[in-house]
Amino acid sequence: MPRINTEYREDAKRKILTAALKVGEIKGLETVTLDEISQRVGVTKSALYAYFDNRDALMRELVIEVFSRYQSKVKDALADDPDIQTMLERLGKLLFSGQIKYASLFAQITKLDISNDPILRDMLLDISQRSMILEKQISHMQDQGRIINKGDPDEIVTAITALATGLKVLSNFRGWDSNRVQQIWENSAQLIVSYPSDGK
């Protein structure tokens, strides 16, 4: 019997998160309310509190869900150990062309000020540090001599990630379409990984 209760609970949480993802994608993460989620799931607002202590707790799990899905797609994109150009093209599609479900939510997450939520910040840092997918791939490529830049893989990934975030913000002001932003990012990221650093 406890197993059924656990399965039911996990299924209910999954339905709530799916509803929150849909509402967030349509209206934006910052405007998601428990009322809208409860209406979409077909339960009372108070029933949500059986699964999440408050809206912040639900939003944390929602952000973690989107972040984890993105990391899973990155891992899939690197599974066949592509060359650097193919890797950047695949990452560009993930980041800018909506190739992952809830891509707009991932874009919103990159704009969130998580400094006001130390619990969420620590959770995201923990996930990032445990996986370090891109850092491992960059290090692997450095060891094989497939990229010139011999700098710290974490710094390289930080640079290309910051570049993506900055371009997303800038594209809103400039009115650039996703294809143009993706191409600018790929070209600039290629320059970063090709920079002849000796790692010192």
ZATORTOR-977773 format. One record per atom (N, C-alpha, C, O, CB): residue in one letter; z, y, x. Coordinates in pm, whole numbers, padded with zeros to 5 digits, always signed. Last residue first. Glycine has a CB too. Layout:
! residues N
AZYX ...
! end
This chain:
! residues 200
K-01885+02937+04786 K-01770+02988+04859 K-01718+03115+04796 K-01621+03173+04844 K-01806+03015+05004 G-02115+02840+04678 G-01989+02793+04620 G-01866+02845+04691 G-01755+02802+04660 G-01985+02647+04621 D-02347+02946+04752 D-02299+02835+04836 D-02164+02783+04789 D-02106+02693+04851 D-02289+02880+04982 S-02610+03018+04522 S-02471+03036+04563 S-02430+02917+04650 S-02472+02804+04627 S-02377+03048+04439 P-02882+03111+04424 P-02850+03031+04545 P-02709+03058+04599 P-02692+03114+04708 P-02951+03061+04654 Y-02926+03052+04081 Y-02879+03148+04181 Y-02832+03072+04306 Y-02752+02980+04295 Y-02764+03238+04123 S-02987+02883+03882 S-03076+02882+03998 S-03032+02977+04108 S-03093+02982+04214 S-03216+02916+03956 V-02813+02933+03678 V-02800+02803+03745 V-02887+02794+03870 V-02864+02708+03955 V-02836+02691+03649 I-02905+03196+03614 I-02767+03172+03656 I-02755+03040+03733 I-02695+03036+03840 I-02672+03170+03535 L-03170+03156+03535 L-03142+03238+03652 L-03001+03212+03706 L-02980+03206+03827 L-03158+03387+03618 Q-03123+03004+03304 Q-03198+02943+03415 Q-03174+03022+03544 Q-03158+02963+03651 Q-03351+02939+03383 A-03007+03198+03146 A-02924+03085+03190 A-02990+03014+03307 A-02922+02968+03399 A-02900+02986+03073 S-03235+03356+03101 S-03121+03412+03175 S-03029+03302+03227 S-02979+03310+03340 S-03041+03507+03086 N-03400+03181+02954 N-03448+03243+03079 N-03333+03292+03165 N-03332+03273+03287 N-03543+03359+03048 E-03229+03122+02735 E-03278+03015+02823 E-03325+03071+02958 E-03293+03016+03063 E-03394+02938+02756 W-03195+03380+02622 W-03081+03305+02674 W-03127+03198+02772 W-03070+03184+02881 W-03001+03240+02559 I-03455+03445+02544 I-03385+03532+02641 I-03270+03455+02705 I-03248+03463+02826 I-03332+03661+02572 Q-03495+03237+02358 Q-03578+03245+02478 Q-03514+03332+02585 Q-03517+03298+02704 Q-03716+03300+02444 Q-03302+03299+02161 Q-03298+03171+02232 Q-03376+03178+02362 Q-03330+03130+02466 Q-03354+03058+02142 V-03398+03546+02075 V-03266+03539+02139 V-03255+03409+02219 V-03203+03408+02331 V-03152+03547+02034 R-03641+03467+01960 R-03640+03560+02072 R-03508+03551+02148 R-03507+03549+02271 R-03664+03704+02022 N-03549+03295+01756 N-03639+03245+01861 N-03639+03336+01983 N-03636+03288+02097 N-03781+03232+01806 S-03394+03456+01587 S-03328+03354+01667 S-03417+03300+01779 S-03367+03265+01886 S-03285+03239+01579 D-03493+03805+01612 D-03486+03677+01544 D-03432+03571+01641 D-03425+03594+01762 D-03626+03635+01489 W-03311+04112+01643 W-03394+04007+01702 W-03383+03880+01620 W-03277+03850+01564 W-03353+03981+01848 G-03175+04345+01581 G-03259+04284+01479 G-03352+04176+01533 G-03458+04151+01476 G-03340+04389+01411 R-02991+04470+01740 R-03132+04490+01772 R-03227+04432+01667 R-03346+04465+01664 R-03162+04428+01906 F-02746+04390+01634 F-02778+04533+01645 F-02928+04556+01663 F-02983+04651+01608 F-02701+04595+01761 N-02770+04112+01651 N-02740+04174+01521 N-02775+04322+01522 N-02828+04374+01424 N-02591+04156+01487 S-02805+04071+01922 S-02919+04046+01833 S-02897+04104+01694 S-02992+04142+01627 S-02945+03896+01822 L-02549+04115+02024 L-02655+04214+02049 L-02773+04196+01953 L-02833+04294+01909 L-02705+04204+02194 V-02422+03876+01943 V-02374+04006+01896 V-02485+04110+01908 V-02511+04184+01814 V-02248+04051+01975 K-02576+03689+02082 K-02561+03678+01937 K-02518+03812+01878 K-02570+03856+01776 K-02460+03568+01901 L-02539+03773+02345 L-02672+03785+02285 L-02667+03773+02133 L-02743+03840+02062 L-02765+03677+02342 G-02267+03706+02382 G-02312+03845+02389 G-02447+03866+02325 G-02468+03966+02256 G-02317+03890+02533 T-02282+03425+02360 T-02201+03503+02267 T-02246+03648+02264 T-02261+03707+02157 T-02053+03494+02305 A-02449+03365+02580 A-02488+03327+02443 A-02413+03410+02340 A-02472+03460+02245 A-02461+03177+02418 L-02291+03463+02791 L-02425+03517+02769 L-02471+03487+02626 L-02526+03574+02560 L-02525+03458+02872 A-02075+03292+02776 A-02054+03435+02748 A-02188+03504+02720 A-02196+03592+02634 A-01982+03504+02867 T-02208+03059+02856 T-02147+03067+02723 T-02126+03212+02682 T-02155+03250+02569 T-02014+02991+02720 I-02280+03116+03114 I-02388+03093+03018 I-02336+03094+02874 I-02410+03126+02781 I-02457+02959+03047 A-02019+03158+03228 A-02123+03263+03231 A-02231+03240+03126 A-02269+03333+03056 A-02186+03269+03370 T-01893+02912+03189 T-01837+03033+03129 T-01942+03143+03122 T-01952+03213+03021 T-01715+03082+03210 V-02056+02752+03349 V-02055+02730+03204 V-01998+02852+03132 V-02047+02890+03026 V-01973+02604+03170 I-01987+02865+03598 I-02127+02864+03554 I-02134+02848+03402 I-02207+02921+03334 I-02207+02751+03623 E-01714+02812+03610 E-01760+02951+03609 E-01905+02961+03561 E-01941+03056+03491 E-01747+03012+03749 D-01719+02533+03615 D-01651+02601+03505 D-01697+02746+03495 D-01716+02798+03385 D-01498+02595+03524 P-01851+02480+03859 P-01915+02446+03732 P-01851+02516+03612 P-01921+02554+03518 P-01910+02297+03711 D-01864+02710+04119 D-01770+02637+04034 D-01838+02608+03898 D-01878+02701+03829 D-01638+02718+04014 G-02189+02691+04286 G-02063+02753+04247 G-01979+02661+04158 G-02019+02549+04126 G-02089+02883+04174 K-02435+02625+04368 K-02328+02532+04405 K-02190+02589+04371 K-02089+02541+04421 K-02335+02498+04554 N-02746+02650+04234 N-02615+02714+04232 N-02506+02609+04258 N-02488+02517+04179 N-02591+02786+04097 I-02962+02471+04213 I-02935+02541+04339 I-02793+02595+04345 I-02727+02586+04449 I-03033+02656+04357 I-02974+02140+04083 I-02964+02284+04061 I-02916+02348+04191 I-02841+02289+04268 I-02866+02318+03943 R-03000+01891+04195 R-03097+01928+04091 R-03084+02073+04047 R-03173+02125+03980 R-03079+01838+03971 G-02836+01763+04373 G-02926+01864+04425 G-03029+01911+04324 G-03134+01963+04361 G-02995+01812+04546 Q-02646+01596+04275 Q-02778+01538+04296 Q-02879+01638+04353 Q-02994+01603+04378 Q-02830+01482+04166 D-02434+01772+04245 D-02421+01659+04338 D-02556+01596+04372 D-02578+01549+04483 D-02328+01553+04280 Q-02537+01933+04038 Q-02514+01989+04172 Q-02508+01877+04277 Q-02569+01887+04383 Q-02382+02071+04174 M-02534+01753+03828 M-02663+01806+03874 M-02651+01870+04013 M-02743+01861+04094 M-02716+01910+03773 H-02257+01717+03805 H-02345+01602+03831 H-02479+01649+03888 H-02530+01592+03984 H-02367+01520+03702 S-02181+01977+03733 S-02131+01917+03857 S-02219+01801+03900 S-02252+01787+04018 S-01986+01870+03839 I-02310+01993+03482 I-02346+02087+03591 I-02303+02029+03725 I-02380+02032+03821 I-02280+02227+03569 Q-02170+01791+03346 Q-02314+01781+03364 Q-02361+01871+03478 Q-02444+01831+03560 Q-02388+01816+03234 K-01909+01890+03346 K-01938+01762+03411 K-02087+01747+03440 K-02125+01695+03545 K-01888+01646+03324 E-01949+02122+03194 E-01901+02133+03332 E-01932+02005+03410 E-01974+02011+03525 E-01749+02161+03335 L-02020+02017+02946 L-02119+02091+03025 L-02077+02102+03171 L-02161+02092+03261 L-02138+02231+02966 I-01776+01881+02876 I-01906+01815+02877 I-02004+01887+02968 I-02065+01826+03056 I-01962+01808+02736 M-01493+01893+02856 M-01564+01956+02968 M-01703+01897+02986 M-01743+01865+03098 M-01483+01942+03097 S-01275+01756+02715 S-01413+01708+02717 S-01490+01762+02838 S-01546+01683+02914 S-01484+01749+02588 R-01030+01877+02761 R-01037+01731+02759 R-01181+01682+02770 R-01205+01576+02830 R-00975+01678+02632 Q-01085+02146+02743 Q-01044+02093+02873 Q-01049+01941+02877 Q-01071+01883+02983 Q-00903+02140+02905 S-01149+02172+02468 S-01246+02207+02573 S-01212+02142+02705 S-01299+02087+02773 S-01253+02358+02591 I-00909+02096+02345 I-01032+02020+02320 I-01133+02045+02431 I-01196+01952+02482 I-01093+02058+02183 D-00741+02299+02450 D-00712+02158+02475 D-00836+02071+02455 D-00865+01984+02537 D-00599+02110+02384 L-00857+02528+02344 L-00852+02510+02489 L-00829+02364+02525 L-00888+02312+02619 L-00743+02598+02551 L-00808+02482+02072 L-00945+02489+02121 L-00952+02470+02272 L-01041+02402+02323 L-01008+02623+02083 M-00525+02490+02072 M-00595+02371+02025 M-00738+02367+02078 M-00784+02263+02124 M-00596+02366+01871 D-00474+02750+02161 D-00429+02637+02242 D-00500+02508+02202 D-00532+02425+02287 D-00279+02619+02230 R-00585+02895+01945 R-00635+02914+02082 R-00598+02794+02170 R-00682+02743+02244 R-00579+03044+02143 L-00421+02810+01734 L-00564+02777+01735 L-00622+02789+01875 L-00699+02704+01918 L-00641+02867+01637 I-00180+02926+01827 I-00187+02781+01798 I-00333+02736+01803 I-00366+02636+01867 I-00124+02749+01659 P-00228+03201+01847 P-00207+03123+01969 P-00214+02972+01946 P-00250+02898+02038 P-00074+03157+02029 D-00408+03413+01704 D-00361+03282+01659 D-00343+03191+01780 D-00433+03114+01813 D-00461+03218+01556 N-00508+03634+01820 N-00403+03655+01720 N-00347+03524+01666 N-00249+03524+01590 N-00457+03738+01606 S-00714+03542+01972 S-00593+03583+02044 S-00477+03608+01948 S-00361+03603+01989 S-00621+03710+02127 I-00942+03493+01840 I-00839+03389+01829 I-00712+03426+01906 I-00615+03350+01906 I-00893+03256+01879 D-01154+03656+01673 D-01052+03697+01770 D-00937+03599+01758 D-00845+03617+01678 D-01004+03845+01745 L-01480+03516+01639 L-01341+03528+01595 L-01251+03575+01708 L-01270+03539+01824 L-01291+03395+01541 K-01730+03463+01729 K-01696+03604+01711 K-01550+03624+01670 K-01502+03738+01666 K-01787+03666+01607 T-01758+03195+01732 T-01770+03263+01862 T-01732+03409+01852 T-01704+03473+01954 T-01912+03250+01915 I-01746+03142+01461 I-01630+03108+01543 I-01637+03181+01676 I-01534+03226+01728 I-01622+02955+01567 Q-02002+03210+01380 Q-01889+03292+01336 Q-01766+03267+01422 Q-01690+03360+01453 Q-01857+03265+01189 A-02146+03002+01494 A-02174+03138+01539 A-02059+03231+01500 A-02022+03320+01576 A-02307+03189+01479 F-02045+02796+01339 F-02017+02797+01482 F-02040+02936+01540 F-01963+02983+01624 F-02105+02693+01556 L-02152+02871+01093 L-02007+02874+01111 L-01971+02873+01259 L-01877+02942+01301 L-01941+02754+01039 S-02420+02827+01136 S-02376+02965+01111 S-02225+02977+01127 S-02175+03082+01169 S-02419+03011+00971 A-02428+02551+01159 A-02452+02632+01279 A-02404+02775+01258 A-02353+02837+01351 A-02601+02632+01315 Y-02389+02345+00976 Y-02288+02450+00985 Y-02303+02534+01112 Y-02204+02583+01166 Y-02150+02388+00979 K-02561+02111+01169 K-02507+02147+01039 K-02394+02246+01061 K-02313+02232+01153 K-02459+02021+00961 I-02778+02235+01421 I-02661+02156+01381 I-02615+02202+01244 I-02629+02320+01208 I-02546+02167+01485 Q-02982+02406+01466 Q-03013+02264+01472 Q-02893+02175+01437 Q-02907+02053+01426 Q-03064+02228+01609 G-03007+02685+01467 G-02950+02617+01352 G-02977+02469+01349 G-02994+02411+01242 G-03001+02678+01228 S-03092+02803+01700 S-03193+02766+01601 S-03138+02688+01482 S-03215+02632+01404 S-03298+02685+01665 F-02890+02859+01889 F-02961+02968+01822 F-03053+02927+01708 F-03088+03012+01625 F-03040+03041+01921 L-02757+02632+01992 L-02688+02761+01980 L-02758+02858+01887 L-02692+02933+01814 L-02675+02823+02115 L-02945+02426+01990 L-02815+02408+01925 L-02749+02541+01896 L-02692+02562+01789 L-02723+02322+02012 K-03148+02542+02140 K-03174+02504+02001 K-03042+02487+01925 K-03030+02528+01810 K-03256+02374+01994 G-03015+02568+02386 G-03064+02686+02316 G-03089+02658+02169 G-03057+02740+02083 G-03191+02738+02381 L-02981+02301+02453 L-02863+02382+02423 L-02902+02508+02347 L-02833+02549+02254 L-02788+02420+02553 R-03250+02236+02497 R-03173+02167+02393 R-03049+02247+02353 R-03018+02260+02235 R-03130+02027+02441 E-03313+02409+02709 E-03389+02415+02584 E-03310+02351+02470 E-03304+02406+02360 E-03525+02345+02600 L-03132+02319+02904 L-03118+02455+02851 L-03195+02471+02721 L-03148+02541+02630 L-03167+02557+02953 M-03233+02057+02946 M-03096+02077+02903 M-03079+02215+02839 M-03019+02227+02732 M-02999+02062+03022 T-03490+02113+03041 T-03475+02042+02913 T-03334+02062+02859 T-03316+02081+02738 T-03505+01890+02930 Q-03417+02236+03284 Q-03495+02309+03185 Q-03482+02245+03047 Q-03464+02316+02948 Q-03643+02313+03227 I-03275+02032+03421 I-03208+02156+03382 I-03285+02232+03275 I-03224+02287+03183 I-03188+02245+03504 D-03336+01702+03280 D-03348+01803+03386 D-03293+01935+03332 D-03267+01948+03213 D-03498+01819+03435 P-03084+01493+03111 P-03211+01566+03123 P-03215+01656+03246 P-03113+01683+03308 P-03234+01649+03000 D-02928+01247+03042 D-02925+01315+03171 D-03055+01393+03197 D-03128+01363+03292 D-02902+01213+03285 D-02912+01154+02786 D-03014+01093+02871 D-03029+01163+03006 D-03128+01144+03077 D-03147+01094+02799 A-02705+01312+02674 A-02686+01168+02693 A-02788+01104+02786 A-02755+01009+02858 A-02691+01099+02561 L-02711+01572+02601 L-02707+01545+02744 L-02703+01396+02777 L-02697+01358+02894 L-02587+01612+02806 A-02704+01575+02327 A-02817+01641+02392 A-02824+01610+02541 A-02931+01620+02602 A-02808+01792+02372 D-02456+01456+02275 D-02579+01384+02241 D-02699+01442+02316 D-02785+01367+02363 D-02604+01388+02090 K-02291+01670+02357 K-02284+01540+02426 K-02410+01458+02400 K-02464+01397+02492 K-02159+01462+02380 V-02362+01855+02164 V-02389+01884+02306 V-02389+01754+02385 V-02476+01731+02469 V-02283+01983+02364 K-02264+01728+01937 K-02408+01750+01949 K-02447+01781+02093 K-02553+01738+02139 K-02453+01864+01857 S-01990+01740+01994 S-02054+01610+01978 S-02206+01621+01993 S-02269+01535+02055 S-02018+01549+01842 Q-01950+02015+01989 Q-01933+01943+02115 Q-01998+01805+02109 Q-02054+01759+02208 Q-01785+01930+02150 Y-01992+02061+01713 Y-02081+02122+01812 Y-02072+02045+01944 Y-02174+02014+02005 Y-02045+02272+01834 R-01778+01920+01605 R-01915+01880+01572 R-02013+01936+01674 R-02106+01867+01717 R-01952+01928+01431 S-01566+02071+01711 S-01582+01931+01750 S-01723+01880+01720 S-01780+01805+01799 S-01479+01843+01679 F-01604+02313+01576 F-01608+02310+01723 F-01632+02167+01773 F-01710+02146+01866 F-01476+02366+01782 V-01562+02231+01313 V-01692+02287+01352 V-01709+02279+01503 V-01816+02241+01552 V-01705+02435+01305 E-01291+02142+01335 E-01397+02053+01285 E-01535+02103+01331 E-01615+02024+01381 E-01392+02044+01131 I-01158+02372+01416 I-01159+02256+01504 I-01271+02160+01465 I-01339+02104+01551 I-01022+02184+01500 V-01195+02526+01183 V-01252+02572+01311 V-01262+02455+01409 V-01363+02440+01477 V-01166+02686+01372 L-01048+02367+01002 L-01188+02394+00978 L-01258+02437+01108 L-01367+02389+01138 L-01204+02503+00870 E-00792+02379+01107 E-00861+02249+01103 E-01010+02267+01081 E-01091+02191+01135 E-00803+02160+00992 R-00747+02654+01069 R-00744+02594+01204 R-00820+02463+01205 R-00902+02438+01294 R-00597+02572+01250 M-00759+02674+00793 M-00862+02740+00873 M-00864+02685+01015 M-00971+02672+01075 M-00839+02892+00875 L-00525+02534+00723 L-00656+02485+00679 L-00767+02545+00766 L-00859+02474+00807 L-00680+02520+00530 A-00335+02704+00837 A-00343+02564+00881 A-00478+02504+00844 A-00539+02432+00923 A-00230+02481+00820 D-00382+02939+00690 D-00401+02938+00836 D-00417+02796+00888 D-00503+02769+00973 D-00282+03006+00906 R-00308+02866+00430 R-00448+02893+00459 R-00474+02887+00609 R-00578+02836+00652 R-00488+03031+00402 N-00063+02598+00469 N-00108+02730+00425 N-00255+02749+00462 N-00318+02659+00518 N-00019+02842+00487 D-00030+02322+00504 D+00087+02407+00478 D+00049+02544+00422 D+00120+02600+00338 D+00166+02425+00605 F-00229+02083+00343 F-00225+02191+00442 F-00111+02285+00405 F-00096+02323+00289 F-00361+02269+00448 Y-00172+01894+00150 Y-00250+01854+00268 Y-00247+01957+00380 Y-00262+01923+00498 Y-00393+01828+00228 A-00038+02007-00051 A+00004+01871-00016 A-00063+01825+00113 A-00018+01730+00177 A-00028+01774-00132 Y-00170+02240-00100 Y-00052+02248-00014 Y+00007+02111+00019 Y+00092+02099+00108 Y+00054+02333-00080 L-00358+02179-00289 L-00402+02190-00149 L-00284+02190-00053 L-00296+02145+00061 L-00485+02318-00130 A-00223+02201-00527 A-00249+02066-00476 A-00294+02069-00330 A-00272+01973-00256 A-00356+01996-00563 S-00229+02472-00582 S-00102+02416-00532 S-00122+02274-00476 S-00046+02232-00389 S+00002+02413-00645 K-00484+02497-00686 K-00455+02557-00557 K-00327+02496-00497 K-00319+02472-00377 K-00441+02710-00571 T-00603+02190-00831 T-00531+02317-00837 T-00504+02368-00695 T-00501+02291-00599 T-00397+02301-00916 V-00943+02076-00785 V-00798+02056-00792 V-00731+02192-00805 V-00796+02296-00791 V-00744+01979-00665 G-01210+02082-00718 G-01171+02041-00853 G-01024+02006-00864 G-00985+01918-00942 G-01254+01925-00896 V-01334+02179-00496 V-01285+02041-00489 V-01249+01989-00628 V-01256+01869-00654 V-01163+02032-00396 R-01390+02438-00584 R-01501+02353-00539 R-01459+02206-00536 R-01538+02118-00570 R-01549+02397-00399 Q-01134+02534-00642 Q-01235+02527-00748 Q-01347+02431-00709 Q-01393+02353-00791 Q-01292+02666-00778 S-01018+02525-00387 S-00963+02439-00493 S-01061+02425-00608 S-01073+02318-00667 S-00829+02496-00544 I-01176+02720-00258 I-01178+02581-00212 I-01128+02488-00322 I-01188+02384-00348 I-01092+02564-00084 E-01107+02951-00395 E-01246+02904-00395 E-01256+02757-00355 E-01334+02681-00412 E-01331+02989-00300 D-00829+02962-00337 D-00877+02955-00475 D-01019+02900-00481 D-01048+02811-00562 D-00872+03094-00541 L-00818+02996-00065 L-00774+02867-00119 L-00819+02851-00264 L-00845+02739-00308 L-00621+02854-00110 T-01110+03159+00069 T-00979+03161+00003 T-00946+03022-00048 T-01035+02940-00073 T-00977+03265-00113 V-01296+03306+00327 V-01260+03181+00258 V-01121+03193+00198 V-01026+03232+00266 V-01268+03061+00355 T-01362+03520+00478 T-01343+03545+00335 T-01305+03419+00258 T-01285+03424+00136 T-01468+03604+00277 E-01404+03439+00735 E-01292+03529+00713 E-01264+03553+00565 E-01156+03601+00529 E-01317+03660+00781 L-01640+03280+00719 L-01508+03221+00745 L-01393+03311+00704 L-01295+03265+00646 L-01495+03186+00890 G-01877+03330+00458 G-01817+03373+00584 G-01675+03321+00598 G-01599+03318+00501 G-01817+03524+00594 K-02011+03231+00237 K-01945+03361+00226 K-01887+03415+00356 K-01852+03533+00364 K-01837+03353+00126 I-02139+02991+00321 I-02201+03080+00222 I-02143+03221+00230 I-02217+03319+00230 I-02181+03024+00081 E-01967+02877+00505 E-02107+02897+00542 E-02175+02996+00448 E-02257+03077+00491 E-02183+02763+00541 G-01729+02862+00360 G-01738+02945+00480 G-01880+02975+00519 G-01911+03085+00563 G-01667+02878+00594 V-01799+02677+00163 V-01763+02813+00124 V-01777+02907+00242 V-01828+03018+00229 V-01619+02817+00067 K-01842+02454+00330 K-01949+02506+00246 K-01921+02650+00203 K-02010+02735+00206 K-01968+02418+00122 L-01590+02422+00448 L-01707+02445+00531 L-01820+02506+00451 L-01887+02599+00496 L-01754+02314+00596 A-01435+02366+00223 A-01408+02488+00299 A-01526+02523+00389 A-01560+02641+00405 A-01281+02471+00384 A-01544+02118+00152 A-01554+02231+00059 A-01533+02363+00133 A-01604+02461+00109 A-01452+02217-00056 T-01465+01975+00378 T-01608+01987+00346 T-01631+02104+00252 T-01726+02181+00269 T-01662+01857+00283 L-01186+01988+00351 L-01252+02051+00467 L-01401+02072+00441 L-01456+02175+00477 L-01233+01965+00592 I-01156+01839+00114 I-01110+01979+00119 I-01180+02052+00234 I-01228+02164+00217 I-00956+01986+00136 K-01252+01591+00194 K-01317+01663+00084 K-01280+01811+00085 K-01364+01898+00061 K-01279+01600-00051 R-01065+01529+00395 R-01206+01541+00430 R-01281+01619+00321 R-01365+01703+00353 R-01270+01401+00449 K-00834+01505+00242 K-00843+01611+00343 K-00988+01637+00382 K-01030+01751+00400 K-00761+01575+00467 A-00906+01276+00094 A-00881+01403+00025 A-00891+01520+00122 A-00950+01623+00090 A-00742+01402-00043 D-00919+01087+00299 D-01038+01116+00219 D-01024+01251+00148 D-01118+01329+00142 D-01061+01004+00117 E-00655+01087+00385 E-00760+01130+00478 E-00888+01165+00404 E-00957+01261+00439 E-00788+01020+00582 R-00531+00990+00151 R-00494+01121+00205 R-00604+01174+00298 R-00642+01291+00290 R-00360+01113+00281 Y-00644+00739+00130 Y-00664+00837+00023 Y-00638+00977+00075 Y-00713+01070+00046 Y-00572+00806-00097 E-00545+00621+00362 E-00689+00635+00343 E-00719+00740+00236 E-00810+00820+00252 E-00752+00500+00305 T-00272+00629+00304 T-00323+00698+00422 T-00473+00723+00408 T-00522+00832+00438 T-00294+00616+00549 N-00263+00466+00076 N-00219+00604+00068 N-00272+00686+00185 N-00313+00801+00166 N-00067+00611+00065 I-00350+00227+00191 I-00431+00289+00086 I-00394+00437+00073 I-00481+00522+00061 I-00412+00216-00049 R-00137+00177+00362 R-00270+00194+00418 R-00361+00265+00318 R-00440+00352+00355 R-00329+00057+00459 P+00081+00138+00192 P+00078+00258+00275 P-00060+00286+00332 P-00099+00402+00349 P+00178+00246+00388 M+00000-00121+00081 M+00000+00000+00000 M+00000+00128+00085 M-00076+00219+00053 M+00120+00000-00092 
! end
